[in-house]
Amino acid sequence: MEEDLNLERMKLRIIRKCWFDISRFPTMDDVSRVTGLSQRTLHRYAKDNDLPSRTRGNIRRYILEKYSTLIN
């Protein structure tokens, strides 16, 4: 059971890295190719895990908000 959770967390970690790295993976097709998941599945993961849309402004705002709450 715990192994399943670890695999799921690792999958989510890889998706997050690709999701936030717009310079390396500029399109959803690139993210889809790297992760081996369909674009529909990637959008479902993003929605389920509260990831922002993949525009530079939204990602920067998300990171600032997330880390400002950790600092304060």
Distance bins in CASP14 RR format, pairs under 12 A and 6 or more apart:
PFRMAT RR
TARGET T0000
AUTHOR 0000-0000-0000
RMODE 2
METHOD distances of the structure
MODEL  1
1 7 0 0 0 0 0 1 0 0 0 0 0
1 8 0 0 0 0 0 1 0 0 0 0 0
2 8 0 0 0 0 0 1 0 0 0 0 0
2 9 0 0 0 0 0 1 0 0 0 0 0
3 9 0 0 0 0 0 1 0 0 0 0 0
3 10 0 0 0 0 0 1 0 0 0 0 0
4 10 0 0 0 0 0 1 0 0 0 0 0
4 11 0 0 0 0 0 1 0 0 0 0 0
5 11 0 0 0 0 0 1 0 0 0 0 0
5 12 0 0 0 0 0 1 0 0 0 0 0
6 12 0 0 0 0 0 1 0 0 0 0 0
6 13 0 0 0 0 0 1 0 0 0 0 0
7 13 0 0 0 0 0 1 0 0 0 0 0
7 14 0 0 0 0 0 1 0 0 0 0 0
8 14 0 0 0 0 0 1 0 0 0 0 0
8 15 0 0 0 0 0 1 0 0 0 0 0
8 45 0 0 0 0 0 1 0 0 0 0 0
8 48 0 0 0 0 0 1 0 0 0 0 0
8 49 0 0 0 0 0 1 0 0 0 0 0
9 15 0 0 0 0 0 1 0 0 0 0 0
9 16 0 0 0 0 0 1 0 0 0 0 0
9 49 0 0 0 0 0 1 0 0 0 0 0
10 16 0 0 0 0 0 1 0 0 0 0 0
10 17 0 0 0 0 0 1 0 0 0 0 0
10 35 0 0 0 0 0 1 0 0 0 0 0
11 17 0 0 0 0 0 1 0 0 0 0 0
11 18 0 0 0 0 0 1 0 0 0 0 0
11 35 1 0 0 1 0 0 0 0 0 0 0
11 36 0 0 0 0 0 1 0 0 0 0 0
11 37 0 0 0 0 1 0 0 0 0 0 0
11 41 0 0 0 0 0 1 0 0 0 0 0
11 42 0 0 0 0 0 1 0 0 0 0 0
11 45 0 0 0 0 1 0 0 0 0 0 0
11 49 0 0 0 0 0 1 0 0 0 0 0
12 18 0 0 0 0 0 1 0 0 0 0 0
12 19 0 0 0 0 1 0 0 0 0 0 0
12 35 0 0 0 0 0 1 0 0 0 0 0
12 37 0 0 0 0 0 1 0 0 0 0 0
12 42 0 0 0 0 0 1 0 0 0 0 0
12 44 0 0 0 0 0 1 0 0 0 0 0
12 45 1 0 0 1 0 0 0 0 0 0 0
12 46 0 0 0 0 0 1 0 0 0 0 0
12 48 0 0 0 0 1 0 0 0 0 0 0
12 49 1 0 0 1 0 0 0 0 0 0 0
12 50 0 0 0 0 0 1 0 0 0 0 0
12 51 0 0 0 0 1 0 0 0 0 0 0
13 19 0 0 0 0 0 1 0 0 0 0 0
13 20 0 0 0 0 0 1 0 0 0 0 0
13 35 0 0 0 0 0 1 0 0 0 0 0
13 45 0 0 0 0 0 1 0 0 0 0 0
13 49 0 0 0 0 0 1 0 0 0 0 0
14 20 0 0 0 0 0 1 0 0 0 0 0
14 21 0 0 0 0 0 1 0 0 0 0 0
14 25 0 0 0 0 0 1 0 0 0 0 0
14 31 0 0 0 0 1 0 0 0 0 0 0
14 34 0 0 0 0 1 0 0 0 0 0 0
14 35 1 0 0 1 0 0 0 0 0 0 0
14 36 0 0 0 0 1 0 0 0 0 0 0
14 37 0 0 0 0 1 0 0 0 0 0 0
14 42 0 0 0 0 0 1 0 0 0 0 0
14 45 0 0 0 0 0 1 0 0 0 0 0
15 21 0 0 0 0 0 1 0 0 0 0 0
15 25 0 0 0 0 0 1 0 0 0 0 0
15 28 0 0 0 0 0 1 0 0 0 0 0
15 31 1 0 0 1 0 0 0 0 0 0 0
15 32 0 0 0 0 0 1 0 0 0 0 0
15 34 0 0 0 0 1 0 0 0 0 0 0
15 35 1 0 1 0 0 0 0 0 0 0 0
15 36 0 0 0 0 0 1 0 0 0 0 0
15 37 1 0 0 1 0 0 0 0 0 0 0
15 39 0 0 0 0 0 1 0 0 0 0 0
15 41 0 0 0 0 1 0 0 0 0 0 0
15 42 1 0 0 1 0 0 0 0 0 0 0
15 43 0 0 0 0 0 1 0 0 0 0 0
15 44 0 0 0 0 0 1 0 0 0 0 0
15 45 1 0 1 0 0 0 0 0 0 0 0
15 46 1 0 0 1 0 0 0 0 0 0 0
15 48 0 0 0 0 0 1 0 0 0 0 0
15 49 0 0 0 0 1 0 0 0 0 0 0
15 51 0 0 0 0 1 0 0 0 0 0 0
15 54 0 0 0 0 0 1 0 0 0 0 0
16 25 0 0 0 0 0 1 0 0 0 0 0
16 31 0 0 0 0 0 1 0 0 0 0 0
16 35 0 0 0 0 0 1 0 0 0 0 0
16 42 0 0 0 0 0 1 0 0 0 0 0
16 45 0 0 0 0 1 0 0 0 0 0 0
16 46 0 0 0 0 1 0 0 0 0 0 0
16 49 1 0 0 1 0 0 0 0 0 0 0
16 50 0 0 0 0 0 1 0 0 0 0 0
16 51 1 0 0 1 0 0 0 0 0 0 0
16 52 0 0 0 0 0 1 0 0 0 0 0
16 54 0 0 0 0 0 1 0 0 0 0 0
16 59 0 0 0 0 0 1 0 0 0 0 0
16 62 0 0 0 0 0 1 0 0 0 0 0
16 63 0 0 0 0 0 1 0 0 0 0 0
16 66 0 0 0 0 0 1 0 0 0 0 0
17 24 0 0 0 0 1 0 0 0 0 0 0
17 25 0 0 0 0 1 0 0 0 0 0 0
17 31 0 0 0 0 1 0 0 0 0 0 0
17 34 0 0 0 0 1 0 0 0 0 0 0
17 35 0 0 0 0 1 0 0 0 0 0 0
17 51 0 0 0 0 0 1 0 0 0 0 0
18 24 1 0 0 1 0 0 0 0 0 0 0
18 25 1 0 1 0 0 0 0 0 0 0 0
18 26 0 0 0 0 0 1 0 0 0 0 0
18 27 0 0 0 0 0 1 0 0 0 0 0
18 28 0 0 0 0 1 0 0 0 0 0 0
18 29 0 0 0 0 0 1 0 0 0 0 0
18 30 1 0 0 1 0 0 0 0 0 0 0
18 31 1 0 1 0 0 0 0 0 0 0 0
18 32 0 0 0 0 1 0 0 0 0 0 0
18 33 0 0 0 0 1 0 0 0 0 0 0
18 34 1 0 1 0 0 0 0 0 0 0 0
18 35 1 0 0 1 0 0 0 0 0 0 0
18 36 0 0 0 0 0 1 0 0 0 0 0
18 37 0 0 0 0 1 0 0 0 0 0 0
18 42 0 0 0 0 1 0 0 0 0 0 0
18 45 0 0 0 0 0 1 0 0 0 0 0
18 46 0 0 0 0 0 1 0 0 0 0 0
18 51 0 0 0 0 0 1 0 0 0 0 0
18 54 0 0 0 0 1 0 0 0 0 0 0
19 25 0 0 0 0 1 0 0 0 0 0 0
19 26 0 0 0 0 0 1 0 0 0 0 0
19 27 0 0 0 0 0 1 0 0 0 0 0
19 28 0 0 0 0 1 0 0 0 0 0 0
19 30 0 0 0 0 0 1 0 0 0 0 0
19 31 1 0 0 1 0 0 0 0 0 0 0
19 32 0 0 0 0 0 1 0 0 0 0 0
19 34 0 0 0 0 0 1 0 0 0 0 0
19 35 0 0 0 0 1 0 0 0 0 0 0
19 37 0 0 0 0 0 1 0 0 0 0 0
19 39 0 0 0 0 0 1 0 0 0 0 0
19 42 1 0 0 1 0 0 0 0 0 0 0
19 43 0 0 0 0 0 1 0 0 0 0 0
19 45 0 0 0 0 1 0 0 0 0 0 0
19 46 1 0 0 1 0 0 0 0 0 0 0
19 47 0 0 0 0 0 1 0 0 0 0 0
19 49 0 0 0 0 1 0 0 0 0 0 0
19 50 0 0 0 0 0 1 0 0 0 0 0
19 51 1 0 1 0 0 0 0 0 0 0 0
19 52 0 0 0 0 1 0 0 0 0 0 0
19 53 0 0 0 0 1 0 0 0 0 0 0
19 54 1 0 0 1 0 0 0 0 0 0 0
19 55 0 0 0 0 0 1 0 0 0 0 0
19 58 0 0 0 0 0 1 0 0 0 0 0
19 59 0 0 0 0 1 0 0 0 0 0 0
19 62 0 0 0 0 0 1 0 0 0 0 0
19 63 0 0 0 0 0 1 0 0 0 0 0
20 31 0 0 0 0 0 1 0 0 0 0 0
20 46 0 0 0 0 0 1 0 0 0 0 0
20 51 0 0 0 0 1 0 0 0 0 0 0
20 52 0 0 0 0 1 0 0 0 0 0 0
20 53 0 0 0 0 0 1 0 0 0 0 0
20 54 0 0 0 0 1 0 0 0 0 0 0
20 55 0 0 0 0 0 1 0 0 0 0 0
20 56 0 0 0 0 0 1 0 0 0 0 0
20 57 0 0 0 0 0 1 0 0 0 0 0
20 58 0 0 0 0 0 1 0 0 0 0 0
20 59 1 0 1 0 0 0 0 0 0 0 0
20 60 0 0 0 0 1 0 0 0 0 0 0
20 62 0 0 0 0 1 0 0 0 0 0 0
20 63 1 0 0 1 0 0 0 0 0 0 0
20 66 0 0 0 0 0 1 0 0 0 0 0
21 30 0 0 0 0 1 0 0 0 0 0 0
21 31 0 0 0 0 1 0 0 0 0 0 0
21 34 0 0 0 0 1 0 0 0 0 0 0
21 54 0 0 0 0 0 1 0 0 0 0 0
21 56 0 0 0 0 0 1 0 0 0 0 0
21 59 0 0 0 0 1 0 0 0 0 0 0
21 63 0 0 0 0 0 1 0 0 0 0 0
22 28 0 0 0 0 0 1 0 0 0 0 0
22 30 0 0 0 0 1 0 0 0 0 0 0
22 31 0 0 0 0 1 0 0 0 0 0 0
22 52 0 0 0 0 0 1 0 0 0 0 0
22 53 0 0 0 0 0 1 0 0 0 0 0
22 54 1 0 0 1 0 0 0 0 0 0 0
22 55 0 0 0 0 1 0 0 0 0 0 0
22 56 1 0 0 1 0 0 0 0 0 0 0
22 57 0 0 0 0 1 0 0 0 0 0 0
22 58 0 0 0 0 0 1 0 0 0 0 0
22 59 1 0 0 1 0 0 0 0 0 0 0
22 60 0 0 0 0 1 0 0 0 0 0 0
22 63 0 0 0 0 0 1 0 0 0 0 0
23 30 0 0 0 0 0 1 0 0 0 0 0
23 54 0 0 0 0 0 1 0 0 0 0 0
23 56 0 0 0 0 1 0 0 0 0 0 0
23 59 0 0 0 0 0 1 0 0 0 0 0
24 30 1 0 0 1 0 0 0 0 0 0 0
24 31 0 0 0 0 1 0 0 0 0 0 0
24 34 0 0 0 0 1 0 0 0 0 0 0
25 31 1 0 1 0 0 0 0 0 0 0 0
25 32 0 0 0 0 1 0 0 0 0 0 0
25 33 0 0 0 0 1 0 0 0 0 0 0
25 34 1 0 0 1 0 0 0 0 0 0 0
25 35 0 0 0 0 1 0 0 0 0 0 0
25 42 0 0 0 0 0 1 0 0 0 0 0
25 54 0 0 0 0 1 0 0 0 0 0 0
25 59 0 0 0 0 0 1 0 0 0 0 0
26 33 0 0 0 0 0 1 0 0 0 0 0
26 34 0 0 0 0 0 1 0 0 0 0 0
26 54 0 0 0 0 1 0 0 0 0 0 0
26 55 0 0 0 0 0 1 0 0 0 0 0
26 56 0 0 0 0 0 1 0 0 0 0 0
27 33 0 0 0 0 1 0 0 0 0 0 0
27 34 0 0 0 0 0 1 0 0 0 0 0
27 39 0 0 0 0 1 0 0 0 0 0 0
27 42 0 0 0 0 0 1 0 0 0 0 0
27 54 0 0 0 0 1 0 0 0 0 0 0
28 34 0 0 0 0 0 1 0 0 0 0 0
28 35 0 0 0 0 0 1 0 0 0 0 0
28 37 0 0 0 0 0 1 0 0 0 0 0
28 38 0 0 0 0 1 0 0 0 0 0 0
28 39 1 0 1 0 0 0 0 0 0 0 0
28 40 0 0 0 0 0 1 0 0 0 0 0
28 41 0 0 0 0 0 1 0 0 0 0 0
28 42 1 0 0 1 0 0 0 0 0 0 0
28 43 0 0 0 0 1 0 0 0 0 0 0
28 45 0 0 0 0 0 1 0 0 0 0 0
28 46 0 0 0 0 1 0 0 0 0 0 0
28 53 0 0 0 0 0 1 0 0 0 0 0
28 54 1 0 0 1 0 0 0 0 0 0 0
28 55 0 0 0 0 0 1 0 0 0 0 0
29 35 0 0 0 0 0 1 0 0 0 0 0
29 36 0 0 0 0 0 1 0 0 0 0 0
29 37 0 0 0 0 0 1 0 0 0 0 0
29 38 0 0 0 0 0 1 0 0 0 0 0
29 39 1 0 0 1 0 0 0 0 0 0 0
29 42 0 0 0 0 0 1 0 0 0 0 0
29 54 0 0 0 0 0 1 0 0 0 0 0
30 36 0 0 0 0 0 1 0 0 0 0 0
30 39 0 0 0 0 0 1 0 0 0 0 0
30 42 0 0 0 0 0 1 0 0 0 0 0
30 54 0 0 0 0 0 1 0 0 0 0 0
31 37 0 0 0 0 1 0 0 0 0 0 0
31 38 0 0 0 0 0 1 0 0 0 0 0
31 39 1 0 0 1 0 0 0 0 0 0 0
31 41 0 0 0 0 0 1 0 0 0 0 0
31 42 1 0 0 1 0 0 0 0 0 0 0
31 43 0 0 0 0 0 1 0 0 0 0 0
31 45 0 0 0 0 0 1 0 0 0 0 0
31 46 0 0 0 0 1 0 0 0 0 0 0
31 51 0 0 0 0 0 1 0 0 0 0 0
31 54 0 0 0 0 1 0 0 0 0 0 0
32 38 1 0 0 1 0 0 0 0 0 0 0
32 39 1 0 1 0 0 0 0 0 0 0 0
32 40 0 0 0 0 1 0 0 0 0 0 0
32 41 0 0 0 0 1 0 0 0 0 0 0
32 42 1 0 0 1 0 0 0 0 0 0 0
32 43 0 0 0 0 0 1 0 0 0 0 0
32 45 0 0 0 0 0 1 0 0 0 0 0
32 54 0 0 0 0 0 1 0 0 0 0 0
33 39 0 0 0 0 0 1 0 0 0 0 0
33 42 0 0 0 0 0 1 0 0 0 0 0
34 42 0 0 0 0 0 1 0 0 0 0 0
35 41 0 0 0 0 1 0 0 0 0 0 0
35 42 1 0 0 1 0 0 0 0 0 0 0
35 45 0 0 0 0 1 0 0 0 0 0 0
35 46 0 0 0 0 0 1 0 0 0 0 0
36 42 0 0 0 0 1 0 0 0 0 0 0
36 45 0 0 0 0 0 1 0 0 0 0 0
37 43 0 0 0 0 1 0 0 0 0 0 0
37 44 0 0 0 0 1 0 0 0 0 0 0
37 45 1 0 0 1 0 0 0 0 0 0 0
37 46 0 0 0 0 0 1 0 0 0 0 0
38 44 0 0 0 0 1 0 0 0 0 0 0
38 45 0 0 0 0 0 1 0 0 0 0 0
39 45 0 0 0 0 0 1 0 0 0 0 0
39 46 0 0 0 0 0 1 0 0 0 0 0
39 54 0 0 0 0 0 1 0 0 0 0 0
40 46 0 0 0 0 0 1 0 0 0 0 0
40 47 0 0 0 0 0 1 0 0 0 0 0
41 47 0 0 0 0 0 1 0 0 0 0 0
41 48 0 0 0 0 0 1 0 0 0 0 0
42 48 0 0 0 0 0 1 0 0 0 0 0
42 49 0 0 0 0 0 1 0 0 0 0 0
42 51 0 0 0 0 1 0 0 0 0 0 0
42 54 0 0 0 0 1 0 0 0 0 0 0
43 49 0 0 0 0 0 1 0 0 0 0 0
43 51 0 0 0 0 1 0 0 0 0 0 0
43 53 0 0 0 0 1 0 0 0 0 0 0
43 54 0 0 0 0 1 0 0 0 0 0 0
44 51 0 0 0 0 0 1 0 0 0 0 0
45 51 1 0 0 1 0 0 0 0 0 0 0
46 52 0 0 0 0 1 0 0 0 0 0 0
46 53 0 0 0 0 1 0 0 0 0 0 0
46 54 0 0 0 0 1 0 0 0 0 0 0
46 58 0 0 0 0 0 1 0 0 0 0 0
46 59 0 0 0 0 0 1 0 0 0 0 0
46 62 0 0 0 0 0 1 0 0 0 0 0
47 53 0 0 0 0 0 1 0 0 0 0 0
49 62 0 0 0 0 0 1 0 0 0 0 0
50 58 0 0 0 0 0 1 0 0 0 0 0
50 62 0 0 0 0 1 0 0 0 0 0 0
50 65 0 0 0 0 0 1 0 0 0 0 0
50 66 0 0 0 0 1 0 0 0 0 0 0
51 58 0 0 0 0 1 0 0 0 0 0 0
51 59 0 0 0 0 1 0 0 0 0 0 0
51 62 1 0 0 1 0 0 0 0 0 0 0
51 63 0 0 0 0 0 1 0 0 0 0 0
51 66 0 0 0 0 0 1 0 0 0 0 0
52 58 1 0 1 0 0 0 0 0 0 0 0
52 59 1 0 1 0 0 0 0 0 0 0 0
52 60 0 0 0 0 1 0 0 0 0 0 0
52 61 1 0 0 1 0 0 0 0 0 0 0
52 62 1 0 1 0 0 0 0 0 0 0 0
52 63 0 0 0 0 1 0 0 0 0 0 0
52 64 0 0 0 0 0 1 0 0 0 0 0
52 65 0 0 0 0 1 0 0 0 0 0 0
52 66 0 0 0 0 1 0 0 0 0 0 0
53 59 0 0 0 0 1 0 0 0 0 0 0
53 61 0 0 0 0 0 1 0 0 0 0 0
53 62 0 0 0 0 1 0 0 0 0 0 0
54 60 0 0 0 0 0 1 0 0 0 0 0
54 62 0 0 0 0 0 1 0 0 0 0 0
55 61 0 0 0 0 1 0 0 0 0 0 0
55 62 0 0 0 0 0 1 0 0 0 0 0
56 62 0 0 0 0 0 1 0 0 0 0 0
56 63 0 0 0 0 0 1 0 0 0 0 0
57 63 0 0 0 0 1 0 0 0 0 0 0
57 64 0 0 0 0 1 0 0 0 0 0 0
57 65 0 0 0 0 0 1 0 0 0 0 0
58 64 0 0 0 0 0 1 0 0 0 0 0
58 65 0 0 0 0 0 1 0 0 0 0 0
59 65 0 0 0 0 0 1 0 0 0 0 0
59 66 0 0 0 0 0 1 0 0 0 0 0
60 66 0 0 0 0 0 1 0 0 0 0 0
60 67 0 0 0 0 0 1 0 0 0 0 0
61 67 0 0 0 0 0 1 0 0 0 0 0
61 68 0 0 0 0 0 1 0 0 0 0 0
62 68 0 0 0 0 0 1 0 0 0 0 0
62 69 0 0 0 0 0 1 0 0 0 0 0
63 69 0 0 0 0 0 1 0 0 0 0 0
63 70 0 0 0 0 0 1 0 0 0 0 0
64 70 0 0 0 0 0 1 0 0 0 0 0
64 71 0 0 0 0 0 1 0 0 0 0 0
64 72 0 0 0 0 0 1 0 0 0 0 0
65 71 0 0 0 0 0 1 0 0 0 0 0
65 72 0 0 0 0 0 1 0 0 0 0 0
66 72 0 0 0 0 0 1 0 0 0 0 0
END
